[in-house]
Amino acid sequence: MSERPTPDLAILETRVYRGANVWSYERAIHLVVDLGVLEQFPTNTLHGFTEELLTMLPGLREHSCSRGRRGGFVERLTEGTWLGHVAEHVALALQQVVGHDIRRGKTRGVKGQTGVYNVIYAYVDEQVGLAAGKLAVRLVNHLVDADPEFDWAHELEQFILRAERTAFGPSTQAILDEAVSRDIPWIRLNQHSLVQLGQGVHAKRIRATMTSSTSAIAVDIASDKDLTTKLLAAAGLPVPKQESVRTADQAVRVAERIGYPVVVKPLDGNHGRGVCLDLRDEQAVRDSFEIALGQSRGGWVIVESLVLGKDYRCLIIDGRLAAIAERVPAHVVGDGRSSVEQLVDLTNADPRRGVGHEKVLTRIKVDAGAEEVLAAQGHCLTSVPEEGEMVKLALTGNMSTGGISIDRTFEAHPENIEIAEEAARMIGLDIAGIDFICPDITEPVRETGGAICEVNAAPGFRMHTHPTIGEPQFIAKPVVDMLFPAGTQSRIPIVAVTGTNGKTTTSRMISHIFKGMGRKVGMTSTDGVVIDERLLIKADASGPRSARMVLQNPRVDFAVFEVARGGILREGLGYERNDVAVVINVQPDHLGLRGIDTVEQLADVKAVLVEAVPRDGHAVLNADDPLVRAMKRKCSGEVVWFSMEEPGSEVREMIDSHCRRGGKALVLNPSERGEMIVVRHGRREMQLAWTHLLPATFSGRARMNVQNCLAAAAAAFAAGAPLHDIRQGLRTFSTSYYLSPGRLNEVEVNGVNVIVDYCHNAPGMRMLGDFVDRLGESMESSHDLARPSRIGIIATAGDRRDEDMRELGHVAAQHFDVLVVREDDSLRGRERGEVASLVAEGVRTAMEAGARCKRIETVLDEISAVRRAMSHANRGDLVVVCVDQHGAVMSELENWSKTAHAGAGASEENPTADPDYTPSVTEGQGA
């Protein structure tokens, strides 16, 4: 086209998924982008766009896209694709530039919004992935219409530097790569190199090459070079003569006593910083003392005899030699034409060299120290060395100062290997770098002369994994072998529970069963994080952050996660996979939030748990719910059904067929005595428990808890729990406030039966109403006088749809005589009184249609609503409180029990004194 459109591609929303999610099985970044006018301009209408893009990011030529072959994305660019799709591939290509091997991504339009797209792409490092997305959008806009302030070379350089700041060093990355190859999970604990390998009780930590098994005393000893030398000398190992000093005069006296030439270095230095070699006179010692002192944290400097020979690093892991590298100091080799400075620039141009530890080699730095080394060899930066002449720019062979390494692992003499291993044992390090100076590592140092000049804690692996000359050594393997010996576990069992209603109670039941088996259970739920029955954090902890907190706890050997819809949509699961996924039900709730408008879409969100089941795992699914039943297709593992349907039903016939093929299921078998929970495995049937004998079911009346018991038992069975432990767990689990706070807690207050529950949606109210009807019938049959009244306090969250709030009120009106409508403290974007008004509207509509409810009142404050409901109640009545803050409500009920009506407060004697009180909307007889 002759004119370019105005580039207005913009990011509307950003989400970071830290585990399996609705878009991907693995971690991903989700950008919601708006193309604006660019929706009308696919790539084939933008002259020169494709060519310029491929020039800037040639790696895009390798992208296969949906074509499944190299160059597939270029074909899409040529044919014409939308710029949101381009941004996805650019974000991937930018991460590939910095060495992140990722290829997964997808772009999908947002339903009902023209020009708005969901752009999803994988990432390795979260911050790098986010920066890649932002830069991708800016680059696309720039290519549409050149921005004079956009400097691509500068932007790319800044992006690479950002990636280098957060990237793992080569040593840490080598260990992580080995761990991943063994299916050992890892969690990054900070922005540096502190990483957890494994989960819970099996977890180990590493920081670079220090591990959770590294002795702190050994690290202190290795940091004290004077003490290290004394201990090695006491073991009869070859070490140079040395002493530690604090002043230049002392350094000179020691140098004269042990004899020149000497070495001066800091007592507690590392990476070769402050080390001065081959000092031959008093002035050199004095000058070097100041250099070493500047690198010493404790103010001590070591003077030791100079040992001549080559510099070798022996890497000892778990007491055994893993690798040996000869370290050659930073140098250049003359060609007879170029100056030293030009040779350094040529050497630093090697793509393997970078700043610090970002690459396998470090760039040679020309500083005052390097110029001194040159001067000692009769050169300066402008000198032109003869062809083949080796000119050193550093005296030490550290990789961090620009040196190179030559692999000598299989050349060392056995006696030298034994000396290095003994040195590591003497210091007590599990991973040690032993620095040998000797003429030839292939000959015994006791015969040729040589010594151990240093023992290093947390030695770098770079010289061994990426030697300049020789074969790389896979030294991460013995590290992981040491941390996780053959046959040891790295993962703890994870049971994840989801559903619209019943998640929390089911999670508590599962935790209770395994706690009874002696397991240290870590559980997350809407009430908080619980570790071994201790509440650590009181909050809604049904999201991925809380799951990671449990997996990091070193006491936990079994995890039970309640997984809510919001956490999945916001961050994904927060872990890689779950051994058992439990889906209790999928019902219309939370619709209209985060793009989830239908119950089928909600089912897709909850199915993420089923998709996260490995091949050797299990999905526990409710066969009575069609949406849950359909999740079977998404399970890679084995399905365990549970059902409350009676024998002969279509669902039970499906389960019969499943079990005939060797499958597992838990069902209810009715009899004259009651309902028996039966475990079926293949053609075997095993009786588990009578439902009416389980405390949580209220003699079988609480059908929702019968369902929860089935789900919990099925999950425990799938996780390997013996039947007698499952039976004992269900028989000892009750809905007391101590075991299940806020979930069907029953208390008696001055003769009034009070049920406290978290019910907050219409499907939950139907189940609660069924329980109230069954319980009410039992109370009426045992009541000698008038029929007991049923009084309910109801509310819902402010982020529900208006029709959902009305439906809640409509359903509640079918089961209660009196309803008190309240509101939560958090209004979630609503005006005060708005939610209660909508709920009351639903109640009023049901009352007009002849529902059971005859009276409705609105008391917005929760505690005031409790007081109002209790003021209506007489002995023998039933009060059901749908709570938000269950602790405060239970405290109020306890106070009410103590004070009875006399001390209940002003709002009972005069309800109009309560500022949140609204007069009855409708009043009638019988309430």
Long-range contacts (C-beta under 8 A, 24 or more apart in sequence): 1-41, 1-45, 1-46, 1-47, 4-46, 4-144, 4-145, 5-37, 5-38, 5-40, 5-41, 5-144, 5-145, 6-36, 6-37, 6-145, 7-38, 7-140, 7-141, 7-142, 7-144, 7-145, 7-147, 8-34, 8-35, 8-36, 8-37, 8-38, 8-141, 9-33, 9-34, 9-35, 9-36, 9-38, 9-83, 9-84, 9-87, 9-137, 9-140, 9-141, 9-144, 10-34, 10-36, 10-137, 11-133, 11-134, 11-137, 12-116, 14-130, 14-133, 15-569, 15-570, 15-571, 16-126, 16-129, 16-130, 16-571, 17-571, 17-572, 18-126, 18-544, 18-548, 18-571, 18-572, 18-573, 18-574, 19-544, 19-571, 19-572, 19-573, 19-574, 19-575, 19-576, 19-612, 20-572, 20-573, 20-576, 20-577, 20-608, 20-611, 20-612, 21-568, 21-571, 21-572, 21-573, 21-608, 22-568, 22-569, 22-604, 22-605, 22-608, 23-106, 23-118, 23-120, 24-104, 24-106, 24-120, 24-122, 25-611, 25-612, 26-104, 26-122, 26-576, 27-122, 27-123, 27-572, 28-104, 28-120, 28-121, 28-122, 28-123, 28-572, 29-91, 29-120, 29-121, 29-122, 29-123, 29-126, 29-129, 29-130, 29-133, 30-118, 30-119, 30-120, 31-87, 31-118, 31-119, 31-120, 31-133, 31-137, 32-110, 32-116, 32-117, 32-118, 32-119, 33-84, 33-87, 33-116, 33-117, 33-119, 33-137, 34-115, 34-116, 35-82, 35-83, 35-84, 35-115, 35-116, 35-117, 36-115, 38-82, 38-83, 38-115, 38-144, 39-82, 39-114, 39-115, 41-83, 41-144, 42-80, 42-81, 42-82, 42-83, 43-76, 43-77, 43-78, 43-80, 43-81, 43-82, 43-83, 43-86, 44-77, 44-78, 44-79, 44-80, 45-80, 46-143, 46-144, 49-77, 49-143, 49-144, 50-74, 50-77, 50-78, 52-143, 53-77, 53-86, 53-90, 53-139, 53-143, 56-139, 56-152, 57-90, 57-93, 57-94, 57-97, 59-93, 59-96, 59-97, 60-89, 60-90, 60-93, 63-89, 63-92, 63-93, 63-103, 65-89, 82-107, 82-117, 83-140, 83-144, 84-117, 84-119, 85-117, 85-119, 86-140, 87-119, 87-133, 87-136, 87-137, 87-140, 88-119, 88-120, 88-121, 88-136, 90-132, 90-135, 90-136, 90-139, 90-140, 91-119, 91-121, 91-129, 91-132, 91-133, 91-135, 91-136, 92-121, 92-122, 92-132, 94-132, 94-135, 94-136, 94-156, 94-159, 95-123, 95-124, 95-128, 95-129, 95-132, 95-163, 97-156, 97-159, 97-160, 98-128, 98-159, 98-160, 98-163, 98-164, 98-167, 99-163, 99-167, 100-124, 100-125, 100-128, 100-163, 110-595, 111-595, 125-163, 125-166, 125-167, 127-162, 127-166, 128-162, 128-163, 128-166, 128-167, 131-159, 131-162, 131-163, 132-159, 135-159, 164-354, 164-355, 164-356, 164-358, 166-191, 167-358, 168-193, 168-195, 169-193, 169-208, 169-357, 169-460, 169-462, 170-357, 170-360, 170-460, 170-461, 170-462, 170-465, 170-466, 171-208, 171-209, 171-460, 171-461, 171-462, 171-465, 172-206, 172-207, 172-208, 172-209, 174-461, 174-465, 174-475, 174-476, 175-206, 175-209, 175-476, 175-479, 175-480, 177-476, 178-474, 178-476, 178-477, 178-479, 178-480, 179-480, 182-480, 182-484, 182-490, 183-490, 184-480, 184-484, 184-490, 184-491, 185-490, 185-491, 185-551, 185-575, 185-576, 187-548, 187-551, 187-552, 189-552, 196-552, 197-480, 197-483, 197-484, 197-490, 198-484, 198-489, 198-490, 198-491, 199-490, 199-491, 199-492, 199-551, 199-556, 199-559, 200-492, 200-522, 200-550, 200-551, 200-552, 200-553, 200-554, 200-555, 200-556, 200-557, 200-558, 200-559, 201-492, 201-520, 201-554, 201-555, 201-556, 201-557, 202-484, 202-488, 202-489, 202-490, 202-491, 202-492, 202-557, 203-551, 203-552, 203-554, 204-483, 204-484, 206-479, 206-483, 207-458, 208-458, 208-460, 209-431, 209-458, 209-459, 209-460, 209-461, 209-479, 210-431, 210-457, 210-458, 211-430, 211-431, 211-479, 211-482, 211-483, 212-483, 213-430, 213-482, 213-483, 214-429, 214-430, 214-431, 214-457, 214-458, 215-428, 215-429, 215-430, 217-428, 218-427, 218-428, 218-429, 218-457, 219-429, 219-457, 219-458, 221-427, 221-428, 222-427, 222-429, 222-432, 222-455, 222-456, 222-457, 223-268, 223-457, 224-267, 224-268, 225-265, 225-267, 225-268, 225-302, 225-454, 226-267, 226-300, 226-302, 228-427, 228-454, 228-455, 229-304, 231-426, 231-427, 232-423, 232-426, 232-427, 232-452, 232-455, 235-422, 235-423, 235-426, 237-419, 237-422, 237-423, 237-426, 237-452, 238-419, 238-445, 238-446, 238-450, 238-451, 238-452, 239-451, 239-452, 239-453, 240-304, 240-305, 240-306, 240-307, 240-451, 240-453, 241-304, 241-305, 242-302, 242-303, 242-304, 242-305, 243-302, 243-303, 243-304, 244-300, 244-301, 244-302, 244-303, 245-289, 245-300, 245-301, 245-302, 245-303, 246-299, 246-300, 246-301, 247-289, 248-285, 248-286, 248-289, 248-290, 251-285, 251-286, 251-289, 251-301, 251-303, 252-282, 252-285, 252-286, 254-303, 255-279, 255-282, 255-285, 255-303, 256-282, 258-303, 258-304, 258-305, 259-305, 261-305, 261-306, 262-303, 262-304, 262-305, 262-306, 263-302, 263-303, 263-304, 263-305, 263-306, 263-453, 264-288, 264-289, 264-291, 264-292, 264-301, 264-302, 264-303, 265-292, 265-301, 265-302, 265-304, 266-292, 266-293, 266-295, 266-296, 266-297, 266-300, 266-301, 266-302, 267-296, 267-298, 267-300, 267-301, 267-302, 268-296, 268-297, 268-298, 268-300, 269-295, 269-296, 270-456, 271-398, 271-400, 271-401, 272-394, 272-396, 272-397, 272-398, 272-400, 272-401, 275-395, 275-396, 276-395, 277-306, 277-395, 277-396, 278-306, 278-395, 279-306, 304-453, 307-437, 307-438, 307-449, 307-450, 307-451, 307-453, 308-437, 308-439, 308-449, 309-437, 309-438, 309-439, 309-440, 309-449, 309-450, 310-437, 310-438, 310-439, 310-440, 310-441, 311-396, 311-397, 311-435, 311-436, 311-437, 312-408, 312-412, 312-435, 312-436, 312-437, 312-438, 312-441, 313-405, 313-433, 313-434, 313-435, 313-436, 313-459, 313-463, 314-412, 314-416, 314-417, 314-420, 314-433, 314-434, 314-435, 314-436, 315-431, 315-432, 315-433, 315-434, 315-459, 315-461, 315-464, 315-475, 316-420, 316-421, 316-423, 316-424, 316-429, 316-431, 316-432, 316-433, 316-434, 317-430, 317-431, 317-475, 317-478, 317-479, 317-482, 318-430, 318-431, 318-478, 318-481, 318-482, 319-421, 319-424, 319-425, 319-430, 320-421, 320-478, 321-409, 321-412, 321-417, 321-420, 321-421, 322-464, 322-473, 322-475, 322-478, 323-407, 323-409, 323-464, 323-473, 323-475, 324-407, 324-408, 324-409, 324-411, 324-412, 324-441, 325-405, 325-406, 325-407, 325-408, 325-409, 325-463, 325-464, 325-467, 326-397, 326-405, 326-406, 326-407, 326-408, 326-441, 327-396, 327-397, 327-398, 327-399, 327-403, 327-404, 327-405, 327-463, 328-397, 328-403, 328-404, 328-405, 328-406, 329-392, 329-393, 329-394, 329-395, 329-396, 329-397, 329-401, 329-403, 330-364, 330-370, 330-392, 330-393, 330-394, 330-401, 330-402, 330-403, 331-390, 331-391, 331-392, 331-393, 331-394, 332-364, 332-385, 332-390, 332-391, 332-393, 333-385, 333-388, 333-389, 333-390, 333-391, 334-384, 334-385, 334-386, 334-387, 334-388, 334-389, 334-390, 334-391, 335-385, 335-387, 336-384, 336-385, 336-386, 336-387, 337-384, 338-384, 339-381, 339-382, 339-383, 339-384, 340-374, 340-379, 340-380, 340-381, 340-382, 340-383, 340-384, 340-385, 340-391, 340-393, 341-366, 341-381, 341-382, 343-385, 343-391, 344-393, 352-466, 353-402, 356-400, 357-400, 357-460, 357-462, 360-462, 360-465, 360-466, 361-399, 361-402, 361-404, 361-466, 361-468, 362-399, 362-400, 362-401, 362-402, 362-403, 363-402, 364-393, 364-394, 364-401, 364-402, 365-401, 365-402, 366-393, 369-394, 370-394, 399-460, 399-462, 399-463, 400-460, 404-468, 404-469, 405-462, 405-463, 405-464, 405-467, 405-468, 405-469, 405-470, 406-467, 406-468, 406-469, 406-470, 407-464, 407-467, 407-469, 407-470, 407-471, 407-472, 407-473, 408-441, 408-470, 409-464, 409-471, 409-473, 411-441, 411-442, 412-441, 412-442, 413-441, 413-442, 413-443, 413-444, 415-444, 415-445, 415-446, 416-441, 416-444, 416-445, 419-445, 419-452, 420-452, 423-452, 423-455, 424-455, 427-455, 429-455, 429-457, 430-482, 431-457, 431-458, 431-459, 431-479, 432-456, 432-457, 432-459, 433-459, 433-460, 492-551, 492-556, 492-557, 492-558, 492-559, 493-558, 493-559, 493-579, 493-580, 493-719, 493-720, 494-559, 494-561, 494-575, 494-577, 494-578, 494-579, 494-580, 495-558, 495-559, 495-560, 495-561, 495-578, 495-579, 495-580, 495-581, 495-582, 495-715, 495-719, 496-560, 496-561, 496-563, 496-573, 496-578, 496-580, 496-581, 496-582, 496-609, 496-612, 497-560, 497-561, 497-562, 497-563, 497-582, 497-584, 497-711, 497-715, 498-562, 498-563, 498-564, 498-565, 498-581, 498-582, 498-583, 498-584, 498-606, 498-609, 499-582, 499-583, 499-584, 499-585, 499-586, 499-606, 499-622, 500-584, 500-585, 500-586, 500-587, 500-588, 500-589, 500-602, 500-761, 500-763, 500-764, 501-584, 501-585, 501-587, 501-589, 501-704, 501-759, 501-761, 501-763, 501-764, 501-767, 502-584, 502-585, 502-704, 502-707, 502-708, 502-711, 503-542, 503-562, 503-563, 503-564, 503-584, 504-562, 504-740, 504-743, 504-758, 505-696, 505-705, 505-708, 505-735, 505-740, 505-743, 505-744, 506-582, 506-584, 506-708, 506-711, 506-712, 506-715, 507-560, 507-561, 507-562, 508-733, 508-739, 508-740, 508-743, 509-696, 509-708, 509-709, 509-712, 509-729, 509-730, 509-733, 510-560, 510-582, 510-712, 510-715, 510-716, 511-560, 512-729, 512-732, 512-733, 512-739, 513-712, 513-713, 513-716, 513-721, 513-725, 513-726, 513-728, 513-729, 513-730, 513-733, 514-558, 514-560, 514-716, 514-719, 514-721, 514-729, 516-725, 516-728, 516-729, 516-732, 517-721, 517-725, 519-557, 519-558, 520-555, 520-556, 520-557, 520-558, 521-556, 521-558, 521-559, 521-560, 522-550, 522-551, 522-553, 522-555, 522-556, 522-558, 522-559, 522-560, 523-550, 523-559, 523-560, 523-561, 523-562, 524-549, 524-550, 524-560, 524-561, 524-562, 525-562, 526-562, 526-564, 526-758, 527-741, 527-742, 531-555, 531-556, 532-556, 540-564, 542-566, 542-567, 543-567, 543-570, 543-571, 543-574, 544-570, 544-571, 544-572, 544-573, 544-574, 544-575, 545-571, 545-574, 546-574, 547-573, 547-574, 547-575, 548-574, 548-575, 551-575, 563-609, 565-590, 565-596, 565-602, 565-605, 565-606, 566-590, 566-593, 566-594, 568-605, 568-606, 568-608, 569-594, 569-595, 569-596, 569-605, 570-594, 572-608, 573-608, 573-609, 573-612, 576-612, 577-612, 577-613, 577-614, 577-617, 578-609, 578-612, 578-613, 578-617, 579-613, 579-614, 579-616, 579-617, 579-618, 579-719, 580-613, 580-617, 580-618, 580-619, 580-620, 580-715, 580-718, 580-719, 581-609, 581-610, 581-612, 581-613, 581-617, 581-618, 581-619, 581-620, 581-635, 582-609, 582-619, 582-620, 582-711, 582-714, 582-715, 583-607, 583-609, 583-610, 583-619, 583-620, 583-621, 583-622, 583-628, 583-631, 584-622, 584-628, 584-707, 584-708, 584-711, 585-622, 585-625, 585-628, 585-707, 585-763, 586-625, 586-627, 586-628, 587-761, 587-763, 588-762, 588-763, 588-804, 589-761, 589-762, 589-763, 589-764, 589-800, 589-804, 590-799, 590-800, 591-801, 591-804, 592-800, 592-801, 593-799, 599-627, 600-627, 603-627, 603-628, 603-630, 603-631, 606-631, 607-631, 607-634, 610-634, 610-635, 611-635, 611-636, 613-637, 618-664, 618-718, 618-719, 620-711, 620-714, 620-715, 620-718, 622-707, 622-711, 623-651, 623-654, 623-655, 623-665, 624-651, 638-663, 638-664, 638-718, 639-663, 640-664, 640-665, 640-666, 640-714, 640-715, 640-717, 640-718, 641-665, 641-666, 641-667, 641-714, 642-666, 642-667, 642-707, 642-710, 642-711, 642-713, 642-714, 643-667, 643-668, 643-710, 644-668, 644-703, 644-706, 644-707, 644-710, 646-670, 655-680, 659-683, 664-714, 664-717, 664-718, 665-714, 666-710, 666-713, 666-714, 666-717, 667-710, 668-706, 668-710, 674-700, 675-700, 675-706, 677-709, 677-710, 677-713, 679-713, 679-717, 679-723, 686-723, 688-713, 688-723, 688-726, 688-727, 688-730, 689-727, 689-730, 689-731, 693-731, 694-730, 694-731, 694-733, 695-731, 695-732, 695-733, 695-734, 695-735, 696-730, 696-733, 696-734, 696-735, 696-740, 696-744, 698-735, 698-744, 698-746, 698-771, 698-775, 701-771, 701-774, 701-775, 701-778, 702-735, 702-744, 702-771, 703-767, 703-770, 703-771, 703-774, 704-764, 704-767, 704-768, 704-770, 704-771, 705-735, 705-744, 737-886, 737-890, 741-886, 741-887, 741-890, 742-883, 742-886, 744-771, 745-886, 745-890, 747-890, 747-893, 749-870, 749-879, 749-893, 749-896, 749-897, 750-875, 750-896, 750-897, 750-900, 751-874, 751-875, 751-876, 752-870, 752-873, 752-874, 752-875, 752-876, 752-877, 752-878, 752-879, 753-779, 753-876, 753-877, 753-878, 753-879, 754-878, 754-879, 754-880, 754-881, 754-893, 755-878, 755-879, 755-880, 755-881, 756-881, 756-883, 756-886, 756-889, 756-890, 756-893, 757-880, 757-881, 757-882, 757-883, 758-882, 758-883, 758-886, 759-794, 759-882, 760-795, 760-796, 760-797, 760-808, 760-882, 761-796, 761-800, 761-804, 761-808, 762-804, 762-807, 762-808, 762-810, 762-811, 765-794, 765-808, 765-811, 765-812, 765-815, 766-811, 768-815, 768-880, 768-882, 769-811, 769-812, 769-814, 769-815, 772-815, 772-816, 772-878, 772-880, 773-815, 775-878, 776-878, 779-876, 779-878, 783-876, 785-876, 788-876, 788-877, 788-878, 789-817, 789-818, 789-872, 789-873, 789-874, 789-877, 789-878, 789-926, 789-927, 790-815, 790-816, 790-817, 790-818, 790-852, 790-877, 790-878, 790-880, 791-816, 791-817, 791-818, 791-819, 791-820, 791-869, 791-872, 791-873, 791-877, 791-878, 791-879, 791-880, 792-816, 792-818, 792-819, 792-820, 792-869, 792-879, 792-880, 792-881, 792-882, 793-819, 793-820, 793-821, 793-822, 793-865, 793-866, 793-869, 793-879, 793-880, 793-881, 793-882, 794-819, 794-820, 794-821, 794-822, 794-839, 794-882, 795-821, 795-822, 795-823, 795-824, 795-835, 795-836, 795-839, 795-862, 795-882, 795-884, 796-835, 796-839, 797-824, 797-826, 797-828, 797-835, 798-823, 798-824, 798-826, 798-827, 798-828, 798-829, 798-830, 798-834, 798-835, 799-828, 799-829, 802-838, 805-835, 805-838, 805-839, 805-842, 806-838, 806-839, 806-841, 806-842, 806-845, 807-842, 808-839, 808-842, 809-838, 809-839, 809-840, 809-841, 809-842, 809-843, 809-844, 809-845, 809-846, 810-842, 810-843, 810-845, 810-846, 810-851, 811-842, 811-846, 812-842, 812-843, 812-853, 813-842, 813-843, 813-846, 813-847, 813-851, 813-852, 813-853, 813-856, 814-846, 814-851, 814-852, 814-853, 815-852, 816-852, 816-853, 816-880, 817-852, 817-853, 817-854, 817-855, 817-926, 817-927, 818-853, 818-854, 818-855, 818-856, 818-857, 818-869, 818-872, 818-927, 819-843, 819-853, 819-855, 819-856, 819-857, 820-856, 820-857, 820-858, 820-859, 820-865, 820-868, 820-869, 821-856, 821-857, 821-858, 821-859, 821-865, 822-858, 822-859, 822-860, 822-861, 822-862, 822-864, 822-865, 823-860, 823-862, 824-862, 824-884, 825-862, 825-884, 825-885, 832-860, 833-858, 833-860, 836-860, 836-918, 840-921, 843-921, 844-921, 844-922, 847-922, 854-922, 854-923, 854-924, 854-925, 854-926, 854-927, 855-920, 855-922, 855-923, 855-924, 855-927, 856-920, 856-921, 856-922, 857-911, 857-917, 857-918, 857-919, 857-920, 857-921, 858-916, 858-917, 858-918, 858-921, 859-907, 859-911, 859-914, 859-916, 859-917, 859-918, 860-916, 861-914, 861-916, 862-888, 862-889, 863-888, 863-889, 863-892, 864-907, 864-914, 864-916, 864-917, 866-892, 866-893, 866-896, 867-892, 867-896, 867-904, 867-905, 867-907, 867-908, 868-907, 868-908, 868-911, 868-914, 868-917, 870-896, 870-904, 870-908, 871-901, 871-904, 871-908, 871-911, 872-927
